[in-house]
Amino acid sequence: MPKRESNVVGREFGNGLRAAIAKTGLTQRKLAEELDWDESKLSDLVNGKGGVTAHEVEVLLAYCRLSLAERRHLMALFLEAGEKGFILFPEDGVPDQLRTLIEHEKEADEIIDWTMSVVPGVLQIPEYAYAVTEAGPHEKDDIPKVVAARVARAEILRPGRTFTFYVHEHALLLPVGGEEVWREQLAHLMRMSVRAYINIHVVPRSIGMHAGAAGDFRLMKFPKFPPLIFQDTLNCGLFFDDKETIALYMDRIKRLAAVALDREQSRAVIDNILEGLQ
């Protein structure tokens, strides 16, 4: 029997199913026994690998006593698990795509990020993140929750993983939040850039047109799953893990790397902007 692999939609379903099982108070082993399933079958399903029929999923969700809306949501994810990509629309104040992104960032062992207009989200200080969020499409009352979720993402910046950030020089020159916030954000980048596992590379304005002009994106690599591309939009998040799309973005990363400054040159650019703000 060929080995089953998970994809981004399957893992999103699996995360929802894991939460549903937790509400029952049962362990996966006990729930498998109740359903007369092999435990590995339920484990594969929770890990986004499928291997069951739609009817079996319906029985499982009913057993978990989920609401009709919750069952419909998870069934829709299960039925989409064989499709390329995943479009996630928010349903409340803290965008669902942000929660899903955070879950994948926690599992990734390497993250490569490209941003053209602002400092990469995971490197933003709280005041900078607030100014960026305030300028977005969020309701005023939801802004503090979204900012808190964004700032919490910085917890992943620890040894044991590799982070590479390609940032356009324009993003560093944009005075987000006013001069004081702008200055502290640049100082934060300088402090983070000395960490061996964090690589910050500036793409200079002088090169003109470049491979990243089509938009920001994040590539996440995992120990056990295929790589994943994430793109954020005003009202939804786009996740892609098919081989063709990954190859396109890997090529874009190579082209950005070819024109980006090295670590020390990038630090010099940031420091020079900081000196101009003294």
Secondary structure by P-SEA (a helix, b strand, c coil): ccbbbbcaaaaaaaaaaaaaaaaacccaaaaaaaacccaaaaaaaaaccccccaaaaaaaaaaacccaaaaaaaaaaaaaccccbbbbbbcccccaaaaaaaaaaaaccbbbbbbccccccccccaaaaaaaaaaccccccaaaaaaaaaaaccccccccbbbbbbbcccccccccccaaaaaaaaaaaaaaaacccbbbbbbcccccccccccccbbbbbbccccbbbbbbcccbbbbbccaaaaaaaaaaaaaaaaccccaaaaaaaaaaaaaaac
